Amino acid sequence: MNSSRRSFFKKSLMALAALPLIKSTEVLAEVACPQAAPKDAKALKKLLEADSSTGKRLDYVANAADSKNKKYKKGDNCAGCNFYADKKEVENYAPCSMAANRYVASCGWCKSFRAKK
């Protein structure tokens, strides 16, 4: 019985020690946005620009954290959207069916966001 109690406390302390590491990776993920433009010619040619007519219609931003739209919720981004074609992803950009299959940034966001189920 004593050894299982010791084991429990060891594992608990190890988990507590790992928490700052988990938090720091979340911060690093946020710093990665906005992303650099893709080098892939096809993705670059079909890239959705926020100031294009489609981008304006969707209220698209390449960095979700920059969104001023009241529908935006922290943590939502294109990579987590149902319309983001992650199977065709190239350099963290993929076609979006709501944006006429233009390539959008995985950390972008638009008002048509629908969370993947």
Backbone as a ProteinNet text record, in pm:
[ID]
protein_1_A
[PRIMARY]
MNSSRRSFFKKSLMALAALPLIKSTEVLAEVACPQAAPKDAKALKKLLEADSSTGKRLDYVANAADSKNKKYKKGDNCAGCNFYADKKEVENYAPCSMAANRYVASCGWCKSFRAKK
[TERTIARY]
82.5	0	87.2	196.2	285.8	347	384.2	448.3	350.5	224.5	128.6	103.3	106.1	90	209.7	329.7	449.6	444.5	400.4	389.2	290.8	180.4	80.2	140.1	211.3	269	379.2	458.7	562.1	499.7	395.6	329.6	261.7	202.2	136.6	236.9	351.5	453.8	510.3	525.8	575.2	475.1	347	244.7	245.1	258.4	265	387.8	497.8	620.9	608	524.1	508.3	413.6	331.8	235	296.9	405.8	464.1	508.5	550.3	590.7	471.5	358.7	237.8	195.1	194.6	156	249.8	379.6	474.4	454.4	412.6	388.3	263.7	163.6	45.8	85.2	170.8	216.6	294.3	377.7	454.1	362.7	253.4	160.4	95.3	66.6	6.7	106.5	233.9	336.2	356	326.6	347.6	255.5	154.7	63.3	95.5	87	47.5	158	114.3	206.7	272.1	387.1	453.7	374.9	375.1	305.1	363.1	280.2	330.8	426.6	521.6	616.5	564.6	467.5	406.8	335.1	367.8	315.3	162.7	105	-40.6	-110.2	-62.3	-123.3	-107.1	8.1	33.9	-56	-74.8	-158.8	-305.2	-351.2	-491.5	-511.2	-419.3	-425.2	-537.3	-617.2	-723	-663.1	-686.6	-639.6	-755.1	-726.7	-830.3	-896.6	-823	-879.2	-944.1	-951.8	-1020.9	-1172	-1250.9	-1396.6	-1446.5	-1391.5	-1430.1	-1385.2	-1264.3	-1212.4	-1296.5	-1337.1	-1421.4	-1559.9	-1616.1	-1748.9	-1750.8	-1641.5	-1632.4	-1578.1	-1533.2	-1468.5	-1346.4	-1268.8	-1152.4	-1032.7	-965	-836.5	-738	-613.3	-511.1	-466.4	-490.7	-458.9	-587.7	-642.7	-771.3	-775.3	-665.4	-660.8	-683.3	-668	-688.5	-834.7	-922	-1060.7	-1133	-1210	-1292.7	-1439.3	-1470.3	-1606.4	-1656.7	-1779.6	-1834.3	-1860.7	-1867	-1885	-1757.2	-1642.8	-1514.5	-1504.6	-1462.3	-1436.7	-1290.4	-1225.6	-1083.9	-1062.7	-962.5	-930.3	-985.1	-1084.7	-1137.6	-1037.6	-1015.9	-932.5	-965.2	-915.5	-947.9	-913.2	-804	-764.7	-870	-948.3	-1052.6	-1189.7	-1195.6	-1322.7	-1359.8	-1488.4	-1541.7	-1513.8	-1498.7	-1479.5	-1332.2	-1241.4	-1097.2	-1057.5	-1005.1	-969.4	-830.5	-821.4	-689.8	-618	-688.3	-621.7	-539.5	-571.3	-499.3	-407	-379.9	-299.3	-156.4	-107.8	28	86.4	192.2	261.6	165.5	73.7	-25.8	-128.3	-150.1	-255.7	-334	-465.7	-547.9	-667.1	-725.4	-843.7	-962.3	-1043.4	-1164.1	-1283.1	-1380.2	-1495.6	-1581.7	-1580.4	-1656.4	-1588.7	-1461.4	-1384.9	-1354.3	-1447.7	-1431.2	-1304	-1272.7	-1154.2	-1023.3	-1022.7	-898.3	-825.9	-694.3	-614.1	-619.4	-647	-653.1	-550.7	-507.7	-411.2	-478.7	-405.7	-462.6	-497.1	-427.2	-455.7	-544.8	-604.7	-696.8	-836.2	-929.1	-1067.8	-1158.4	-1284.3	-1385.4	-1519.9	-1617	-1746.8	-1827.3	-1782.3	-1849.9	-1796.3	-1712.6	-1649.1	-1754.9	-1731.2	-1811.9	-1715.2	-1719.3	-1625.2	-1641.4	-1527.9	-1529.5	-1593.8	-1663.2	-1728.3	-1657.4
-119.4	0	126.2	123.1	237.8	270	166.2	191.4	252.2	215.1	274.7	421.3	454.3	593.4	675.2	619.4	688.2	708.1	603.5	611.1	721.1	727.9	831.3	970.8	994.1	1125.8	1159.7	1060.6	1084.1	1127.5	1054.6	1086.3	1222.4	1254.5	1384.4	1498.2	1482.3	1586.1	1602	1491.3	1496.8	1571.8	1546.2	1614.1	1764.4	1800.7	1942.7	2010.3	1938.7	1994.3	2016	1936.5	1946.6	2059.2	2110.6	2214.9	2338.8	2393.6	2511	2481.5	2360.4	2323.8	2323.5	2277.1	2275	2417.5	2503.4	2643.4	2712.5	2684.5	2751.7	2708.3	2583.8	2542	2609.4	2637.9	2710.5	2851.9	2914.9	3049.7	3047.6	2946.7	2936.5	2919.6	2845.1	2825.6	2957.7	3043.8	3172.5	3263.4	3254.5	3340.3	3306.4	3184.1	3140.3	3211.3	3279.8	3352.6	3500.2	3572.2	3525.5	3442.4	3353.2	3262.3	3329	3279.8	3325.3	3272.4	3344.8	3300.7	3167.9	3081.3	2951.1	2966.4	2876.7	2877.2	2795.4	2708.6	2624.6	2713.6	2697.8	2784.6	2778.5	2659.3	2645.1	2715.7	2692.8	2755.6	2907.2	2953.1	3096.8	3164.4	3095.9	3150	3160.2	3064.7	3061.6	3110.9	3188.9	3238.4	3341	3326.8	3423.3	3543.1	3660.1	3783.8	3845.7	3897.6	3957.5	4076.8	4149.3	4268.4	4240.8	4113.3	4077.9	4082.3	4076.7	4081.3	3960.9	3843.4	3724.6	3737	3783	3801.6	3898.7	4008.7	4108.3	4053.4	3978.4	3920.2	3823.7	3748.1	3650.3	3710.5	3834.6	3899.1	3816.6	3771.5	3684.9	3762.7	3701.9	3753.2	3636.4	3662.5	3557.6	3514.3	3598.2	3566.1	3582	3470.4	3471.7	3570.9	3586.6	3677.4	3822.8	3855.4	3992.2	4022	3920.9	3940.1	4037.3	4126	4222.2	4179.2	4069.3	4021.1	3968	3999.7	3956.9	3805.8	3738.4	3592.5	3517	3582.5	3516.4	3480	3355.1	3308.1	3266.2	3303.6	3271.8	3121.4	3087.4	2946.9	2896.8	2966.7	2927.5	2969.1	2882.4	2916.5	2823.8	2856.1	2779.9	2630.8	2598.6	2457.7	2377.4	2441.4	2373.5	2385.5	2435.9	2459.8	2342.4	2319.2	2212.2	2234.4	2357.9	2389.9	2385.9	2374	2372.6	2232.9	2220.7	2090.7	2047.2	2001.3	1969.2	1855.7	1773.2	1666.8	1723.4	1845.5	1911.5	2021	2020.2	2124.3	2126.5	2248.1	2271.7	2384.7	2356.5	2459.4	2538.3	2468	2527	2614.7	2590.7	2655.1	2544.3	2561.3	2461.2	2530.1	2464.3	2520.8	2525.9	2628.7	2644.5	2647.1	2559.6	2554.8	2680.9	2750.3	2874.7	2990.4	2976.9	3081.9	3042.2	2973.1	2929.7	2847.8	2765.7	2678.8	2755.2	2876.7	2953	2899.1	2912.9	2866.7	2970.2	2923.3	3009.3	2960.3	3049.8	3014.7	2928.6	2829.9	2743.8	2823.1	2932.4	3014	3133.4	3132.8	3239.4	3214.7	3302.8	3290.1	3372.6	3328.4	3408.2	3386.4	3468.5	3462.5	3336.1	3257.3	3131.2	3013	3039.6	2933.6	2837.9	2708	2601.2	2497.6	2476	2383.6	2242	2173.3	2032.6	1950	1847.7	1758.3	1628.1
0	0	0	71.1	78.1	-57.8	-133.7	-263.1	-363.6	-358.9	-452.5	-416.4	-289.1	-247.2	-294.9	-280.5	-328	-479.2	-547.8	-693	-733.4	-663.6	-692.1	-675.4	-564.9	-540.5	-641.5	-679.8	-780.6	-913.5	-954.5	-1081.3	-1074.9	-961.7	-945	-955.1	-889.6	-895.4	-1036.1	-1106.3	-1244	-1333.3	-1312.7	-1391.4	-1363	-1238	-1201.7	-1261	-1263.5	-1319.8	-1471	-1537.9	-1683.1	-1725	-1635.3	-1670.9	-1735.3	-1682.1	-1749.7	-1892.3	-1919.8	-2056.3	-2150.7	-2102.6	-2184.8	-2215.9	-2116	-2136	-2236	-2228.4	-2318.2	-2462.9	-2490.2	-2627.9	-2682.6	-2597.9	-2643.1	-2685.1	-2611.3	-2644	-2774.7	-2794.6	-2918.5	-3038.5	-3020.6	-3130.9	-3171.2	-3075.2	-3106.4	-3177.8	-3144.1	-3203.4	-3351.1	-3392.4	-3529.8	-3629.8	-3580.8	-3669.1	-3666.4	-3771.7	-3904.5	-3969.5	-4053.4	-4119.9	-4239.3	-4274.8	-4397.4	-4516.5	-4624.5	-4746	-4793.1	-4848.3	-4894.2	-5011.7	-5019.6	-5131.3	-5248.4	-5220.8	-5323.5	-5426.1	-5554.4	-5660.4	-5670.4	-5662	-5673.1	-5557	-5435.6	-5317.9	-5323.1	-5365.9	-5373	-5477.5	-5590	-5697.6	-5654.1	-5573.5	-5531.2	-5387.3	-5336.3	-5199.5	-5182.6	-5077.7	-5048.9	-4976.7	-5032.1	-4970.2	-4891.9	-4774.3	-4689.6	-4756.3	-4840.9	-4904.3	-5040.7	-5080.9	-5205.5	-5179.7	-5285.6	-5269	-5187.6	-5213.4	-5137	-4992.3	-4971.8	-4836.1	-4755.7	-4818.5	-4751.3	-4721.5	-4817.4	-4798.8	-4680.4	-4665.6	-4556.2	-4427	-4433.3	-4318.2	-4274.9	-4376.1	-4354.6	-4302.1	-4206.4	-4157.5	-4156.7	-4192.3	-4197.5	-4058.6	-3959.1	-3819.8	-3740	-3694.1	-3624.8	-3509	-3439.2	-3324.1	-3364.4	-3492.2	-3541.2	-3574.5	-3565.9	-3605.1	-3511.9	-3571.7	-3497.2	-3497.6	-3567.7	-3580.3	-3446.1	-3409.9	-3280.8	-3274.7	-3390.1	-3392.6	-3353	-3367.2	-3338.6	-3190.3	-3165.7	-3029.5	-3022	-2914.9	-2898.3	-2917.3	-2994.1	-3021.5	-3154.2	-3211.3	-3342.5	-3449.9	-3548.1	-3663	-3779	-3894.6	-4015.6	-4003.1	-3938	-3924.2	-3848.7	-3764.5	-3688.2	-3751.6	-3875.3	-3943.6	-4034.1	-4044.1	-4127.3	-4276.1	-4319.6	-4461.6	-4504.2	-4409.7	-4436.8	-4483.7	-4605.5	-4665.3	-4619.1	-4495.5	-4438.1	-4509.9	-4585.7	-4661.5	-4777.2	-4818.3	-4927.2	-4874.3	-4744.8	-4682.2	-4736.8	-4762.5	-4811.1	-4727.7	-4653.4	-4574.7	-4484.7	-4418.6	-4328.4	-4399	-4525.6	-4603.4	-4672.6	-4684	-4751.4	-4817.1	-4918	-4982	-4884.7	-4898.7	-4818.1	-4912.4	-4891.4	-4980.7	-4971.2	-4860.2	-4847.3	-4921	-4947.7	-5015.8	-5159.3	-5224	-5363.1	-5382.2	-5285.1	-5284.8	-5295.2	-5250.8	-5237	-5114.3	-5114.9	-5001.2	-4888.6	-4768.1	-4649.9	-4547.4	-4462	-4357.6	-4251.7	-4201.2	-4097.6	-3972.2	-3946.8	-3828.7	-3861.5	-3980.7	-4019.7	-3964.2	-3999.9	-3954.4	-4045.4	-4059.9	-4129.5	-4062.3	-4099.1	-4031.4	-4066.3	-4163.9	-4198.4	-4118.6	-4019.6	-3940.2	-3883.7	-3903	-3842.4	-3788.5	-3659.5	-3595.2	-3649.7	-3666.1	-3708.9	-3600	-3643.1	-3545.6	-3535.8
[MASK]
+++++++++++++++++++++++++++++++++++++++++++++++++++++++++++++++++++++++++++++++++++++++++++++++++++++++++++++++++++++

